Structures are given as C-alpha cells and as structure tokens.
Amino acid sequence: MRNFEPDYTNILDAAKNKKPKRLPLYEHIISEQIMERILNKSFADLMNGDISDKRQYIMEYIGFFKAMGYDTVSFERCIGPVMPGSGALGNHKPGVIKTREDFEKYPWDSIPDLFFEEYSDIFLLLKEEMPPGMKAVGGPGNGVFECVQDVVGYMDLCYIRTDDPELYRNLFDKVGTIMYTIWERFLPLYGDVYAVCRFGDDLGFKSSTLLPPDDIRNYIIPQYKRIIDLIHSHNKPFLFHSCGNIFSVMDDIIDVAGIDAKHSNEDVIAPFSVWVEKYGDRIGNFGGVDTDVLCQKNEQEIREYTLDIINTAIEHKGFALGSGNSIPDYVPVEGYLTMVETARKYRGE
C-alpha cells in the first residue's frame, strides 16, 4: 500500500460505465472527524482560518484520500447554505417561502454571487494543491429538490402543491435556473480539476419517492437534464447521488436526465446486486457496502460482505466500491478501514 499511485481515469471510466484498469474506491462524504482519527491529527478547524490555514486544510484533506488509496477526492460545497433564509431541510427551520408574494420577493438572483463569494477560495486551493494523477468528484452540491426544500420545507411544499400548483412548479423552475447559472460559472473556472461532476438530491425514503413520481418526472427531471447537458458539454460525466427507493423514476433519470452513474444504496430497500442487475448495462454503479454493515458487523463479517459486493459487481463494467451512503462520524473507524483494506488487498496492494 505504500507505493499507491492515484489514477483518476479509473473513476472516470467507472462513471462512463467502462471497466477500469483497477477497482476504484469512492465515497460520497467522509466525516472529517473520521479522517482526523485515522490520520491522528486535527485539521478540520483550519477551514475557519486564513488562506494559509485553508491551504493546509486542503492539503490534509487531499492527503487523506491519497493515503487511503482513492484515485479521486470527493469535494463539493453546497448551494443550500448560501441561500438566504435556508435551513428548513437540515436544520428544521421554518421555510421562508410560503406564498407567491414570498416567492416574488425572494432574492433569487443573489444566490450565484453568494455561492462564489463563499467558496471560490477553497475551490481554487483544491485546484492548486491537487497532486499528479488525482482529480476531484463533486462540484456545487445539493440538487433541485433539496434546494427547494431548504427554503420552503417539505411539509409546506406539500401544502403548496395543493394550494398553488403554479407556485409549486415555479419553485422547481427557479431553483433549476439558479443551479444552472452556478454550474455555468463553475465549470470554466474549476472544471479542469474535476474528473466527474455530481450533486446529491435525496428523492426517496425506504418505501417510495418523497413526491409523486409524476411530479419528479414533470418538474425535477427536466431541471436535471438542463444541468447535466451543460456538464456533458464540458466533456464531464455526471454522477447522481440519491437515497431512497427511487426505482419508479430511475428509467427517467437515466434516459431523460442523462445521468452516467448513480450512487447510494441500502440493503433494506434492495441489495446492491439489484441495482447492478437492473442498471449495470446502462450506467455505472457506485457504492455497495451498506453503511449499517460498517456500523454493526465485526471485521470478519465486513471483510466477507465487501468481497461479496466486489465479486457481484466487478464484471459489470462501471463499478466503484464504497459505502452505500457515506462515512459519518458515528461509523467505527475499524469498520471503515476494514472495507478499504479489503478492497486494496483485492487490488493486490
């Protein structure tokens, strides 16, 4: 493992649904607390310092991915937090848009500038510090549904759907336009450091989608298509992250929106093998190892489970191994490391 040389084309090939030269590792998010425990050093707070502190943060952050055997660095900065009055999605604050008047008064046009004022420094540092052979996966985070929820709230969005269908549609259209504007500025500035572009938009829960499938088809997927077409015009594949049972809209997400690869799976919804069997001929599939397994199983069980995932998916062209969701701070370090070490041993490292 000491002589690992990253090669981002492995993830690039997997995202394009081609068989890579070696099995790539991928994580959507890894908690910085997990990184700090493994590296035995503190660096997360450097993000709150001056430009030299932020540079050191990025160096440590990239260094973790390289040390663990990743060909790419997962790195995004989310749109939701810079949207004025946001927080209804993650922080359970009341939504700031409840009526047509709220929608009309909302400072939509300020959001792209706010995004770049907040994040330009860190994206530039990522670009400057990326080592040879590595690139990033990510970009402007949050999807259309998540951004709408962040300023409206899920429950109020459901009320608006009934009370004001035109406003309901306008919310998705407006957020899609704002996202498109951000990506349109982002790609010429920082696209060259990204092998694969992505955003996450959790459309479902364990038994179904959070909105009626026809609403997703009519209002959300057309916005995805605009953004993904733009990303494709810059010769980048697009990786879609969505939690939940979204089988009812997957064909549309693939055929209409045009995703190249998909991440996120839970065994309680369907084993990873189901995603691979259903869609492995059409898109790359990333993930595989249910995060609950990393939390609850012992090292031998995790090792066997991980090898089973690899053996199930390795012949299906575009495949990258990692957790089915992410590595939050409550995942035992030993569980995460066992998954990574099992994959690296499989690669002969």
NORNORWO-V853378 format. One record per residue. N is the residue number from 1. RES is the residue in one letter. D_LAST is the distance of its C-alpha to the last C-alpha in Angstrom with 2 decimals. Layout:
BEGIN
[[N:RES:D_LAST] [N:RES:D_LAST]]
END
This chain:
BEGIN
[[1:M:4.93] [2:R:8.30] [3:N:8.40] [4:F:7.77] [5:E:10.84] [6:P:12.52] [7:D:14.50] [8:Y:17.14] [9:T:18.26] [10:N:15.71] [11:I:17.71] [12:L:20.84] [13:D:20.48] [14:A:19.80] [15:A:22.88] [16:K:24.86] [17:N:24.00] [18:K:22.23] [19:K:19.07] [20:P:16.32] [21:K:14.05] [22:R:11.02] [23:L:11.48] [24:P:12.53] [25:L:13.04] [26:Y:16.68] [27:E:19.15] [28:H:22.86] [29:I:23.57] [30:I:21.93] [31:S:24.61] [32:E:24.89] [33:Q:25.78] [34:I:22.38] [35:M:20.80] [36:E:23.26] [37:R:22.57] [38:I:18.82] [39:L:19.48] [40:N:22.57] [41:K:24.76] [42:S:27.40] [43:F:27.52] [44:A:28.80] [45:D:32.43] [46:L:31.98] [47:M:32.31] [48:N:35.97] [49:G:36.70] [50:D:37.77] [51:I:35.93] [52:S:34.18] [53:D:33.00] [54:K:31.75] [55:R:29.88] [56:Q:28.15] [57:Y:27.42] [58:I:25.75] [59:M:23.68] [60:E:22.45] [61:Y:21.96] [62:I:19.91] [63:G:17.96] [64:F:16.95] [65:F:15.49] [66:K:13.53] [67:A:12.28] [68:M:11.22] [69:G:9.20] [70:Y:12.38] [71:D:13.80] [72:T:17.24] [73:V:19.41] [74:S:21.69] [75:F:25.06] [76:E:28.56] [77:R:31.96] [78:C:34.37] [79:I:37.83] [80:G:39.40] [81:P:39.69] [82:V:41.66] [83:M:44.11] [84:P:47.38] [85:G:48.13] [86:S:44.82] [87:G:43.35] [88:A:44.78] [89:L:41.37] [90:G:39.26] [91:N:41.96] [92:H:44.61] [93:K:47.21] [94:P:50.15] [95:G:49.66] [96:V:51.62] [97:I:52.53] [98:K:54.83] [99:T:57.52] [100:R:58.25] [101:E:59.71] [102:D:56.51] [103:F:54.57] [104:E:56.99] [105:K:56.98] [106:Y:53.23] [107:P:51.86] [108:W:49.46] [109:D:49.67] [110:S:48.49] [111:I:45.04] [112:P:43.25] [113:D:44.56] [114:L:43.64] [115:F:40.06] [116:F:39.67] [117:E:41.63] [118:E:39.27] [119:Y:35.89] [120:S:36.31] [121:D:35.30] [122:I:31.93] [123:F:31.10] [124:L:32.13] [125:L:30.00] [126:L:26.94] [127:K:27.82] [128:E:28.42] [129:E:25.29] [130:M:22.65] [131:P:20.20] [132:P:19.61] [133:G:17.40] [134:M:17.97] [135:K:20.91] [136:A:22.27] [137:V:23.16] [138:G:26.54] [139:G:29.91] [140:P:33.18] [141:G:32.44] [142:N:34.75] [143:G:36.30] [144:V:39.94] [145:F:40.62] [146:E:39.02] [147:C:40.99] [148:V:44.20] [149:Q:43.68] [150:D:43.01] [151:V:46.56] [152:V:48.35] [153:G:46.77] [154:Y:45.92] [155:M:49.20] [156:D:51.37] [157:L:49.59] [158:C:50.63] [159:Y:54.19] [160:I:54.25] [161:R:53.16] [162:T:56.43] [163:D:58.72] [164:D:57.86] [165:P:55.85] [166:E:56.29] [167:L:54.79] [168:Y:51.91] [169:R:51.16] [170:N:51.79] [171:L:49.20] [172:F:46.37] [173:D:47.82] [174:K:48.12] [175:V:44.66] [176:G:43.24] [177:T:45.23] [178:I:44.05] [179:M:40.39] [180:Y:40.99] [181:T:42.65] [182:I:39.76] [183:W:37.18] [184:E:39.62] [185:R:39.60] [186:F:35.93] [187:L:34.49] [188:P:36.31] [189:L:35.51] [190:Y:31.84] [191:G:30.67] [192:D:28.94] [193:V:26.24] [194:Y:25.53] [195:A:23.44] [196:V:24.77] [197:C:27.86] [198:R:28.48] [199:F:30.87] [200:G:31.21] [201:D:34.45] [202:D:34.67] [203:L:37.27] [204:G:37.29] [205:F:37.20] [206:K:36.57] [207:S:39.45] [208:S:40.32] [209:T:40.37] [210:L:42.04] [211:L:44.56] [212:P:46.25] [213:P:44.15] [214:D:46.97] [215:D:46.92] [216:I:43.23] [217:R:44.02] [218:N:47.13] [219:Y:46.29] [220:I:42.55] [221:I:40.90] [222:P:43.27] [223:Q:42.09] [224:Y:38.43] [225:K:39.36] [226:R:41.01] [227:I:38.00] [228:I:35.43] [229:D:37.70] [230:L:37.75] [231:I:33.96] [232:H:33.80] [233:S:36.45] [234:H:34.01] [235:N:31.48] [236:K:29.14] [237:P:27.94] [238:F:28.86] [239:L:26.89] [240:F:29.27] [241:H:28.60] [242:S:31.23] [243:C:31.43] [244:G:33.91] [245:N:35.44] [246:I:36.05] [247:F:36.22] [248:S:39.86] [249:V:39.04] [250:M:35.65] [251:D:37.33] [252:D:39.22] [253:I:36.22] [254:I:34.52] [255:D:37.62] [256:V:39.79] [257:A:37.62] [258:G:35.05] [259:I:31.71] [260:D:28.62] [261:A:26.24] [262:K:26.75] [263:H:25.06] [264:S:26.19] [265:N:26.78] [266:E:28.19] [267:D:28.51] [268:V:32.13] [269:I:32.89] [270:A:30.82] [271:P:27.49] [272:F:24.84] [273:S:25.49] [274:V:29.01] [275:W:27.98] [276:V:25.73] [277:E:28.53] [278:K:31.22] [279:Y:29.73] [280:G:26.56] [281:D:28.69] [282:R:30.08] [283:I:27.56] [284:G:23.90] [285:N:23.04] [286:F:20.89] [287:G:20.17] [288:G:20.63] [289:V:20.09] [290:D:23.57] [291:T:23.81] [292:D:26.24] [293:V:23.65] [294:L:21.56] [295:C:24.88] [296:Q:26.41] [297:K:24.03] [298:N:22.48] [299:E:18.80] [300:Q:18.95] [301:E:20.88] [302:I:18.53] [303:R:15.57] [304:E:17.86] [305:Y:19.27] [306:T:16.04] [307:L:15.06] [308:D:18.68] [309:I:18.56] [310:I:15.63] [311:N:17.47] [312:T:20.68] [313:A:19.82] [314:I:17.16] [315:E:20.02] [316:H:22.17] [317:K:21.41] [318:G:20.96] [319:F:18.62] [320:A:16.56] [321:L:15.45] [322:G:16.82] [323:S:19.90] [324:G:23.06] [325:N:24.89] [326:S:23.52] [327:I:22.46] [328:P:25.87] [329:D:26.63] [330:Y:27.54] [331:V:24.14] [332:P:22.95] [333:V:20.07] [334:E:18.62] [335:G:18.84] [336:Y:17.12] [337:L:14.20] [338:T:13.91] [339:M:13.76] [340:V:11.06] [341:E:8.84] [342:T:9.79] [343:A:8.91] [344:R:5.36] [345:K:5.22] [346:Y:7.47] [347:R:5.63] [348:G:3.79] [349:E:0.00]]
END
